[in-house]
Amino acid sequence: MEKGRAAIVDVETTGMSSRDEIVEIAILLFSFDRETGRFLSRDDYYQGYQEPSFEIAPEATRVHGLTRENLRGRRIDRSKVRELLGAADFLVAHNAVFDRSFICSAFPEFRGKEWHCSMRSINWIATGCRNKQLQTILAHHSIIPTRAHSADDDVACLFELLGRENRRTSQPFFMEVMNALPVRTSMEMSREGNPGKYLYGIYVDEWEEWMASYLKSNPRIRQRKWDSLSPERQDYLRAEYGIREHDTLFS
């Protein structure tokens, strides 16, 4: 048996733009069997809150329930975060593009760390889910979080989900995540001399980057972006991400 270590990471933030900050982080470090994808042990865990330097966007508070006031005096243990991130062979997140961007901004020493995306690496639609949003997938698999969109609960629930068997493959869902290509932006792929074609299973594809740009835009620009899409592309985004016109999407 070849043993590996990975960490599931989730962050909640003040908003979606590049100037926004992490207000909650949860990291679950675990060991797994590289041959089977089965989990062996939960090795360490950390969850912490951070008081932001400015007010949290109202739309973000509506999702995770956190405000600057109830985070007064809270500080993330940065040394513990570094310890857990450094101990993992690779990191896993649901919609890893989002979590990766914030972690790399707050902890730039981990910009070269390998990330895998549980949202993109598994064909959740084929398992019967309506879309790829984490809360939809959890409900479909009868996993009920204590508090949805809490980094603490989302990490615990994602760990439970990925440890379950995919009936189509008779292997844990984590096996597909583990074997998937790591998250890469098209710019990174171009720098590596491998721009490639954006096929299912190659991260991050053009739609992930379009979605990231869409979500970081103000409402007026967001409407313009949406209206510029063909009906077929709008249908694709509705099916893949469960969004409607001008929605805000949080993982």
Contacts in CASP RR format, 6 or more apart in sequence:
PFRMAT RR
TARGET T0000
AUTHOR 0000-0000-0000
METHOD contacts of the structure
MODEL  1
MEKGRAAIVDVETTGMSSRDEIVEIAILLFSFDRETGRFLSRDDYYQGYQ
EPSFEIAPEATRVHGLTRENLRGRRIDRSKVRELLGAADFLVAHNAVFDR
SFICSAFPEFRGKEWHCSMRSINWIATGCRNKQLQTILAHHSIIPTRAHS
ADDDVACLFELLGRENRRTSQPFFMEVMNALPVRTSMEMSREGNPGKYLY
GIYVDEWEEWMASYLKSNPRIRQRKWDSLSPERQDYLRAEYGIREHDTLF
S
1 33 0 8 1.000
1 34 0 8 1.000
1 35 0 8 1.000
2 33 0 8 1.000
2 34 0 8 1.000
2 35 0 8 1.000
3 31 0 8 1.000
3 32 0 8 1.000
3 33 0 8 1.000
3 34 0 8 1.000
3 40 0 8 1.000
4 31 0 8 1.000
4 32 0 8 1.000
4 33 0 8 1.000
4 34 0 8 1.000
4 89 0 8 1.000
5 29 0 8 1.000
5 30 0 8 1.000
5 31 0 8 1.000
5 32 0 8 1.000
5 43 0 8 1.000
5 87 0 8 1.000
5 88 0 8 1.000
5 89 0 8 1.000
6 29 0 8 1.000
6 30 0 8 1.000
6 32 0 8 1.000
6 88 0 8 1.000
6 89 0 8 1.000
6 90 0 8 1.000
6 91 0 8 1.000
6 92 0 8 1.000
6 116 0 8 1.000
6 178 0 8 1.000
7 27 0 8 1.000
7 28 0 8 1.000
7 29 0 8 1.000
7 30 0 8 1.000
7 84 0 8 1.000
7 85 0 8 1.000
7 87 0 8 1.000
7 88 0 8 1.000
7 91 0 8 1.000
7 92 0 8 1.000
8 27 0 8 1.000
8 28 0 8 1.000
8 30 0 8 1.000
8 91 0 8 1.000
8 92 0 8 1.000
8 93 0 8 1.000
8 155 0 8 1.000
8 158 0 8 1.000
8 159 0 8 1.000
8 162 0 8 1.000
9 25 0 8 1.000
9 26 0 8 1.000
9 27 0 8 1.000
9 85 0 8 1.000
9 91 0 8 1.000
9 92 0 8 1.000
9 93 0 8 1.000
9 99 0 8 1.000
9 103 0 8 1.000
9 155 0 8 1.000
10 25 0 8 1.000
10 26 0 8 1.000
10 93 0 8 1.000
10 94 0 8 1.000
10 99 0 8 1.000
10 151 0 8 1.000
10 154 0 8 1.000
10 155 0 8 1.000
10 158 0 8 1.000
10 251 0 8 1.000
11 22 0 8 1.000
11 24 0 8 1.000
11 25 0 8 1.000
11 26 0 8 1.000
11 98 0 8 1.000
11 99 0 8 1.000
11 102 0 8 1.000
11 103 0 8 1.000
11 151 0 8 1.000
12 22 0 8 1.000
12 23 0 8 1.000
12 24 0 8 1.000
12 25 0 8 1.000
12 60 0 8 1.000
12 63 0 8 1.000
12 64 0 8 1.000
12 66 0 8 1.000
12 149 0 8 1.000
12 150 0 8 1.000
12 151 0 8 1.000
13 20 0 8 1.000
13 21 0 8 1.000
13 22 0 8 1.000
13 23 0 8 1.000
13 60 0 8 1.000
13 102 0 8 1.000
14 20 0 8 1.000
14 21 0 8 1.000
14 23 0 8 1.000
14 52 0 8 1.000
14 54 0 8 1.000
14 55 0 8 1.000
14 56 0 8 1.000
14 57 0 8 1.000
14 60 0 8 1.000
15 56 0 8 1.000
15 57 0 8 1.000
15 59 0 8 1.000
15 60 0 8 1.000
16 57 0 8 1.000
16 60 0 8 1.000
16 215 0 8 1.000
16 216 0 8 1.000
16 248 0 8 1.000
17 216 0 8 1.000
18 101 0 8 1.000
18 105 0 8 1.000
18 216 0 8 1.000
20 57 0 8 1.000
20 60 0 8 1.000
20 102 0 8 1.000
21 50 0 8 1.000
21 52 0 8 1.000
21 53 0 8 1.000
21 54 0 8 1.000
21 106 0 8 1.000
22 50 0 8 1.000
22 76 0 8 1.000
22 102 0 8 1.000
22 103 0 8 1.000
22 106 0 8 1.000
23 49 0 8 1.000
23 50 0 8 1.000
23 51 0 8 1.000
23 52 0 8 1.000
23 56 0 8 1.000
23 64 0 8 1.000
23 66 0 8 1.000
23 71 0 8 1.000
24 47 0 8 1.000
24 48 0 8 1.000
24 49 0 8 1.000
24 50 0 8 1.000
24 64 0 8 1.000
24 66 0 8 1.000
24 150 0 8 1.000
24 151 0 8 1.000
24 152 0 8 1.000
25 46 0 8 1.000
25 47 0 8 1.000
25 48 0 8 1.000
25 50 0 8 1.000
25 76 0 8 1.000
25 81 0 8 1.000
25 151 0 8 1.000
26 45 0 8 1.000
26 46 0 8 1.000
26 47 0 8 1.000
26 48 0 8 1.000
26 151 0 8 1.000
26 152 0 8 1.000
26 154 0 8 1.000
26 155 0 8 1.000
26 156 0 8 1.000
27 45 0 8 1.000
27 46 0 8 1.000
27 47 0 8 1.000
27 81 0 8 1.000
27 84 0 8 1.000
27 85 0 8 1.000
27 155 0 8 1.000
28 42 0 8 1.000
28 44 0 8 1.000
28 45 0 8 1.000
28 155 0 8 1.000
28 156 0 8 1.000
28 159 0 8 1.000
29 42 0 8 1.000
29 43 0 8 1.000
29 44 0 8 1.000
29 45 0 8 1.000
29 84 0 8 1.000
29 87 0 8 1.000
29 88 0 8 1.000
30 39 0 8 1.000
30 40 0 8 1.000
30 41 0 8 1.000
30 42 0 8 1.000
30 43 0 8 1.000
30 159 0 8 1.000
31 39 0 8 1.000
31 40 0 8 1.000
31 41 0 8 1.000
31 43 0 8 1.000
32 38 0 8 1.000
32 39 0 8 1.000
32 40 0 8 1.000
32 174 0 8 1.000
32 178 0 8 1.000
33 40 0 8 1.000
34 178 0 8 1.000
36 171 0 8 1.000
36 172 0 8 1.000
36 175 0 8 1.000
37 171 0 8 1.000
37 172 0 8 1.000
37 174 0 8 1.000
37 175 0 8 1.000
37 178 0 8 1.000
38 163 0 8 1.000
38 172 0 8 1.000
38 174 0 8 1.000
39 159 0 8 1.000
39 163 0 8 1.000
39 172 0 8 1.000
39 174 0 8 1.000
42 159 0 8 1.000
43 87 0 8 1.000
44 83 0 8 1.000
44 84 0 8 1.000
44 87 0 8 1.000
46 77 0 8 1.000
46 80 0 8 1.000
46 81 0 8 1.000
46 84 0 8 1.000
47 151 0 8 1.000
47 152 0 8 1.000
47 155 0 8 1.000
48 74 0 8 1.000
48 76 0 8 1.000
48 77 0 8 1.000
49 66 0 8 1.000
49 71 0 8 1.000
49 74 0 8 1.000
49 76 0 8 1.000
50 71 0 8 1.000
50 74 0 8 1.000
50 75 0 8 1.000
50 76 0 8 1.000
51 68 0 8 1.000
51 71 0 8 1.000
51 72 0 8 1.000
51 73 0 8 1.000
51 74 0 8 1.000
51 75 0 8 1.000
52 68 0 8 1.000
52 71 0 8 1.000
54 68 0 8 1.000
55 68 0 8 1.000
56 66 0 8 1.000
56 67 0 8 1.000
56 68 0 8 1.000
59 248 0 8 1.000
60 66 0 8 1.000
60 250 0 8 1.000
61 67 0 8 1.000
63 149 0 8 1.000
63 248 0 8 1.000
63 250 0 8 1.000
64 149 0 8 1.000
64 150 0 8 1.000
64 250 0 8 1.000
65 149 0 8 1.000
78 107 0 8 1.000
81 107 0 8 1.000
82 107 0 8 1.000
82 109 0 8 1.000
85 91 0 8 1.000
85 103 0 8 1.000
85 107 0 8 1.000
85 110 0 8 1.000
85 113 0 8 1.000
86 110 0 8 1.000
86 113 0 8 1.000
88 113 0 8 1.000
89 114 0 8 1.000
90 113 0 8 1.000
90 114 0 8 1.000
90 115 0 8 1.000
90 116 0 8 1.000
90 182 0 8 1.000
91 100 0 8 1.000
91 103 0 8 1.000
91 113 0 8 1.000
91 114 0 8 1.000
91 115 0 8 1.000
91 116 0 8 1.000
92 115 0 8 1.000
92 116 0 8 1.000
92 117 0 8 1.000
92 118 0 8 1.000
92 158 0 8 1.000
92 162 0 8 1.000
92 177 0 8 1.000
93 99 0 8 1.000
93 100 0 8 1.000
93 115 0 8 1.000
93 117 0 8 1.000
93 118 0 8 1.000
93 251 0 8 1.000
94 117 0 8 1.000
94 118 0 8 1.000
94 119 0 8 1.000
94 134 0 8 1.000
94 154 0 8 1.000
94 158 0 8 1.000
94 251 0 8 1.000
95 117 0 8 1.000
95 119 0 8 1.000
95 120 0 8 1.000
95 134 0 8 1.000
95 251 0 8 1.000
96 115 0 8 1.000
96 116 0 8 1.000
96 117 0 8 1.000
96 118 0 8 1.000
96 119 0 8 1.000
96 120 0 8 1.000
96 183 0 8 1.000
96 203 0 8 1.000
97 117 0 8 1.000
97 183 0 8 1.000
97 185 0 8 1.000
97 203 0 8 1.000
97 204 0 8 1.000
97 208 0 8 1.000
97 209 0 8 1.000
97 211 0 8 1.000
97 212 0 8 1.000
98 212 0 8 1.000
98 251 0 8 1.000
99 115 0 8 1.000
99 251 0 8 1.000
100 115 0 8 1.000
100 183 0 8 1.000
101 212 0 8 1.000
103 110 0 8 1.000
104 110 0 8 1.000
104 111 0 8 1.000
114 182 0 8 1.000
115 182 0 8 1.000
115 183 0 8 1.000
116 177 0 8 1.000
116 178 0 8 1.000
116 180 0 8 1.000
116 182 0 8 1.000
116 183 0 8 1.000
117 177 0 8 1.000
117 180 0 8 1.000
117 183 0 8 1.000
117 203 0 8 1.000
117 204 0 8 1.000
118 158 0 8 1.000
118 161 0 8 1.000
118 162 0 8 1.000
118 173 0 8 1.000
118 177 0 8 1.000
119 132 0 8 1.000
119 134 0 8 1.000
119 251 0 8 1.000
120 132 0 8 1.000
120 180 0 8 1.000
120 201 0 8 1.000
120 203 0 8 1.000
120 204 0 8 1.000
120 205 0 8 1.000
120 208 0 8 1.000
121 176 0 8 1.000
121 177 0 8 1.000
121 180 0 8 1.000
121 201 0 8 1.000
121 203 0 8 1.000
122 166 0 8 1.000
122 173 0 8 1.000
122 176 0 8 1.000
122 177 0 8 1.000
123 200 0 8 1.000
124 131 0 8 1.000
124 132 0 8 1.000
124 137 0 8 1.000
125 131 0 8 1.000
125 132 0 8 1.000
125 239 0 8 1.000
126 168 0 8 1.000
127 137 0 8 1.000
127 140 0 8 1.000
127 166 0 8 1.000
127 167 0 8 1.000
127 168 0 8 1.000
128 140 0 8 1.000
129 136 0 8 1.000
129 137 0 8 1.000
129 140 0 8 1.000
130 136 0 8 1.000
130 140 0 8 1.000
130 242 0 8 1.000
131 239 0 8 1.000
131 240 0 8 1.000
131 241 0 8 1.000
131 242 0 8 1.000
132 240 0 8 1.000
132 241 0 8 1.000
132 242 0 8 1.000
133 241 0 8 1.000
133 242 0 8 1.000
133 249 0 8 1.000
133 251 0 8 1.000
134 154 0 8 1.000
134 157 0 8 1.000
134 158 0 8 1.000
134 251 0 8 1.000
135 145 0 8 1.000
135 148 0 8 1.000
135 149 0 8 1.000
136 242 0 8 1.000
137 161 0 8 1.000
138 144 0 8 1.000
138 145 0 8 1.000
138 157 0 8 1.000
138 161 0 8 1.000
141 161 0 8 1.000
141 164 0 8 1.000
143 157 0 8 1.000
143 160 0 8 1.000
143 161 0 8 1.000
145 153 0 8 1.000
145 154 0 8 1.000
145 156 0 8 1.000
145 157 0 8 1.000
146 153 0 8 1.000
147 153 0 8 1.000
148 154 0 8 1.000
149 250 0 8 1.000
154 251 0 8 1.000
161 173 0 8 1.000
162 172 0 8 1.000
162 173 0 8 1.000
162 174 0 8 1.000
162 177 0 8 1.000
163 172 0 8 1.000
163 173 0 8 1.000
163 174 0 8 1.000
164 172 0 8 1.000
164 173 0 8 1.000
165 171 0 8 1.000
165 172 0 8 1.000
165 173 0 8 1.000
166 172 0 8 1.000
166 173 0 8 1.000
166 175 0 8 1.000
166 176 0 8 1.000
169 175 0 8 1.000
169 176 0 8 1.000
180 201 0 8 1.000
180 203 0 8 1.000
181 201 0 8 1.000
181 202 0 8 1.000
181 203 0 8 1.000
182 203 0 8 1.000
183 203 0 8 1.000
183 204 0 8 1.000
184 192 0 8 1.000
184 202 0 8 1.000
184 203 0 8 1.000
184 204 0 8 1.000
185 204 0 8 1.000
185 209 0 8 1.000
186 195 0 8 1.000
186 198 0 8 1.000
186 204 0 8 1.000
186 206 0 8 1.000
186 209 0 8 1.000
189 195 0 8 1.000
189 196 0 8 1.000
196 202 0 8 1.000
198 205 0 8 1.000
198 206 0 8 1.000
198 207 0 8 1.000
199 205 0 8 1.000
204 212 0 8 1.000
207 236 0 8 1.000
207 237 0 8 1.000
207 240 0 8 1.000
210 225 0 8 1.000
211 237 0 8 1.000
211 241 0 8 1.000
211 249 0 8 1.000
213 225 0 8 1.000
214 222 0 8 1.000
214 225 0 8 1.000
214 226 0 8 1.000
215 222 0 8 1.000
215 248 0 8 1.000
215 249 0 8 1.000
217 225 0 8 1.000
219 246 0 8 1.000
222 246 0 8 1.000
223 245 0 8 1.000
223 246 0 8 1.000
226 234 0 8 1.000
226 245 0 8 1.000
226 246 0 8 1.000
229 237 0 8 1.000
234 245 0 8 1.000
237 243 0 8 1.000
238 244 0 8 1.000
241 249 0 8 1.000
242 249 0 8 1.000
243 249 0 8 1.000
END
